[in-house]
Amino acid sequence: MKNFCHKNQRGMTLVELLVALVISGVIVSAGYGIYLAQHEGWIIQEQVTNMQQNARVSMQELESKIRMAGYGLPGGIDPIYAKNTNPDTITVVFQNEINCEATIEQAMPQPSAELSCDGHDVSCFKDNTWAYIYDPSADTGEFFYITQVQTSSSHIQHTTMDLSRCYPVGSIVMFVDRYKFYIDRTDTNHPNLVRLGVGETPQVYAEDVEDLQFRYGLANGVFLDVPPAASVIREVLISLTARTERKDLQFSGKYRRRTLASDVKVRNLGL
């Protein structure tokens, strides 16, 4: 048997090993950098998508509620309350789409007395809900909390709260919706669009909405920040600004923002 020995065979030197490690480190670092850049881009795109969605759904909600302002309302209640609070605040009021009304047939002896709607169907009213009572003779009314509906006797109870006065025969009980929209900046890093309904606690409707502005077009063609009366409003200009959840280092360390504008015709007012 012959043994073959190649004198030029040798292993890697320490210098060669170090060079290989350095090259490998550069390649790995470059790959990791590309990954981080792609990951950061994905996060930014996700935030931009969320921002655009928040802006769209917020605008759609405002448009739908403002368009309903004044619908089916009796007298004694303004359909729009405007406040130039920068960001602005708006409250819209309209009759609930549920066709539910009942007339009081017996005068209330005291503000705590039940509402006697003898001969009327009160089954559309529900326990533990808010309703509105309106006196046509005085052109005034108020919201109250229904604690129990007695369908057999056509009586409506409100045992947890007295009314402000005794309502006479002919007063009407109905469902009325009232929604207030405003920007909550309690958390400066995350301003939110808040919706507040009758008897509800404030609910965050959309996150990271930082600005809300309204201008009101009147019957005489003038636009104002605050109208002199709701009855002269004919259109509402809305400007809403949403922003990303956090600042973008690739965008000069600033938030990315999206502003939407809309013009809503209010056809239930001043008719």
C-alpha positions in Angstrom: 0.0 0.0 0.0 1.3 3.4 -0.9 0.8 6.4 1.2 0.3 9.6 -0.7 1.1 12.9 1.1 0.6 16.3 -0.4 3.0 18.7 1.1 0.8 21.7 0.0 -2.3 20.6 2.0 -3.0 23.0 5.0 -5.9 24.3 7.1 -7.2 27.9 7.3 -5.0 30.3 9.1 -6.3 32.5 11.9 -6.2 35.6 9.7 -8.2 33.8 7.0 -10.7 32.7 9.6 -11.0 36.3 11.0 -11.6 37.7 7.5 -14.3 35.1 6.8 -16.0 36.0 10.1 -15.9 39.7 9.2 -17.3 39.1 5.8 -20.1 36.9 7.3 -20.8 39.5 9.8 -21.2 42.2 7.2 -23.5 40.0 5.1 -25.6 39.2 8.2 -25.7 42.8 9.3 -26.8 43.9 5.8 -29.5 41.3 5.7 -30.7 42.2 9.2 -30.8 45.9 8.2 -32.9 45.1 5.2 -35.2 43.0 7.4 -35.5 45.9 9.9 -36.2 48.4 7.1 -38.9 46.1 5.5 -40.4 45.5 9.0 -40.5 49.2 9.8 -42.1 49.9 6.4 -44.7 47.2 7.1 -45.5 48.8 10.5 -45.7 52.2 8.9 -48.0 51.0 6.2 -50.3 49.3 8.7 -50.5 52.5 10.8 -51.3 54.5 7.6 -54.0 52.0 6.8 -55.5 52.2 10.3 -55.3 56.0 10.1 -57.2 56.1 6.8 -59.8 53.7 8.1 -60.3 55.7 11.3 -60.8 58.9 9.3 -63.3 57.2 6.9 -65.5 55.6 9.6 -65.5 58.8 11.7 -66.5 60.9 8.7 -69.3 58.4 7.7 -70.6 58.4 11.3 -70.7 62.2 11.5 -72.3 62.6 8.1 -75.1 60.1 8.9 -75.9 61.6 12.2 -75.8 65.3 11.0 -77.9 64.4 8.0 -80.6 63.1 10.4 -80.6 66.3 12.6 -84.1 67.5 13.3 -85.9 64.5 11.8 -89.3 64.0 13.4 -88.5 66.3 16.3 -91.2 68.1 18.2 -90.7 71.7 19.3 -88.8 72.6 22.4 -85.6 70.9 21.5 -82.8 72.2 19.2 -81.7 69.7 16.6 -78.1 70.9 16.6 -75.9 72.4 19.4 -72.7 73.8 18.1 -69.6 74.8 20.1 -66.4 76.4 18.7 -64.1 74.6 21.2 -61.1 74.0 18.8 -61.4 71.1 18.2 -65.1 71.8 17.8 -68.0 70.0 19.4 -71.4 69.1 17.9 -74.5 67.6 19.3 -77.2 66.4 17.0 -80.8 65.4 17.9 -83.4 63.5 15.9 -86.3 61.2 16.4 -85.4 57.6 16.6 -86.2 55.6 13.4 -88.4 53.3 15.5 -91.9 54.6 15.1 -92.9 54.6 18.7 -95.2 57.2 20.3 -97.8 57.2 23.0 -100.0 60.0 24.4 -100.6 60.7 28.0 -104.4 60.5 28.8 -104.2 61.3 32.5 -102.5 64.4 33.9 -99.7 63.7 36.3 -100.5 64.6 39.9 -96.8 64.9 40.8 -93.5 64.8 38.9 -92.8 61.3 40.2 -96.1 59.9 39.0 -96.3 57.2 36.3 -97.2 58.1 32.8 -100.7 56.9 32.0 -101.2 56.3 28.3 -104.6 54.6 28.5 -105.7 53.0 25.3 -102.3 53.4 23.6 -100.0 50.6 22.6 -96.8 51.0 24.7 -95.2 47.7 23.8 -92.6 49.4 21.6 -91.1 51.0 24.7 -88.7 48.9 26.7 -87.5 48.7 30.3 -84.2 50.5 31.2 -84.2 52.7 28.2 -84.2 56.5 27.7 -87.2 58.3 26.1 -88.4 61.8 25.6 -91.7 63.4 26.8 -93.0 66.5 25.0 -95.8 68.9 26.0 -97.2 70.5 22.8 -99.1 73.1 24.8 -95.9 74.5 26.4 -93.6 73.5 23.5 -91.1 71.9 25.8 -90.0 68.5 27.0 -87.2 66.4 28.5 -85.4 63.1 28.5 -86.2 60.5 31.1 -85.3 57.0 32.0 -88.0 54.3 31.7 -87.7 51.7 34.5 -90.8 49.6 33.7 -93.3 49.4 30.9 -96.7 48.0 31.9 -98.2 47.0 28.6 -101.5 45.6 30.0 -102.4 49.0 31.6 -100.5 51.2 29.2 -98.5 52.8 31.9 -94.8 53.8 31.9 -92.8 54.0 35.1 -89.8 56.2 35.8 -89.1 55.4 39.4 -85.4 56.3 39.5 -85.9 60.0 38.4 -88.7 62.6 38.8 -89.6 64.7 35.8 -89.0 68.4 36.1 -92.7 69.1 36.2 -96.2 67.5 35.9 -97.0 66.9 32.3 -100.7 67.4 31.2 -103.0 65.3 29.1 -101.9 65.3 25.4 -98.2 65.1 26.2 -96.4 62.7 24.0 -93.8 60.0 24.9 -91.4 59.1 22.1 -87.8 57.9 21.4 -85.4 60.6 20.6 -81.7 60.1 19.9 -79.1 62.7 20.9 -75.4 62.3 20.1 -72.5 64.5 21.1 -69.2 64.3 19.2 -65.9 65.7 20.4 -62.2 65.1 20.5 -60.8 63.8 23.8 -57.1 64.9 24.3 -56.7 63.5 27.8 -54.0 61.2 26.5 -51.9 63.7 24.4 -50.3 60.8 22.6 -53.6 59.3 21.5 -56.4 61.8 20.9 -59.7 60.1 20.2 -63.1 60.9 18.6 -65.7 60.4 21.3 -69.4 59.8 21.0 -71.8 60.4 23.9 -75.4 59.3 23.7 -78.3 60.0 26.1 -77.7 58.3 29.4 -74.4 56.7 28.2 -70.8 57.0 29.3 -68.5 58.6 26.7 -67.4 56.0 24.1 -64.3 56.2 22.0 -65.6 55.9 18.5 -62.3 56.2 16.7 -58.7 56.3 18.0 -56.0 58.8 17.0 -58.4 61.4 15.6 -56.8 64.7 16.6 -58.9 67.5 15.1 -62.6 68.2 14.3 -63.8 71.5 12.7 -67.3 72.6 11.7 -68.7 75.5 9.8 -72.4 76.1 9.4 -74.0 77.4 6.2 -77.1 79.5 6.9 -80.2 80.1 4.9 -78.8 83.6 3.8 -75.7 82.0 2.4 -73.3 83.1 5.2 -71.0 80.5 6.9 -70.2 80.8 10.6 -68.4 78.8 13.2 -71.4 79.0 15.5 -74.9 79.6 14.1 -77.2 82.0 15.8 -80.0 79.4 15.7 -80.3 75.8 14.6 -83.4 76.6 12.5 -81.3 78.7 10.0 -78.7 76.0 9.3 -78.9 74.5 5.8 -75.5 72.7 5.6 -72.6 71.7 7.7 -69.0 71.7 6.5 -66.9 69.0 8.3 -63.1 68.8 8.5 -61.6 65.8 10.3 -57.9 65.0 10.8 -56.6 61.6 11.9 -53.0 60.7 12.5 -50.8 57.6 12.8 -50.5 55.8 16.2 -46.9 56.9 16.6 -44.3 59.1 15.0 -42.5 58.0 11.9 -38.7 58.3 12.0 -38.7 58.1 8.2 -41.0 61.0 8.1 -38.8 63.5 9.9 -39.9 62.1 13.2 -43.5 63.4 12.7 -46.9 61.8 12.7 -48.4 61.0 9.3 -51.8 62.7 9.0 -54.9 62.4 6.8 -57.6 65.2 6.6 -61.0 64.5 5.2 -63.6 67.2 4.3 -67.3 66.9 3.7 -70.4 69.0 3.1 -73.6 67.7 4.6 -77.0 69.2 3.6 -79.3 69.4 6.5 -82.8 69.0 5.0 -84.8 68.5 8.2 -84.3 72.1 9.5 -86.1 75.3 8.7 -88.9 73.5 6.8 
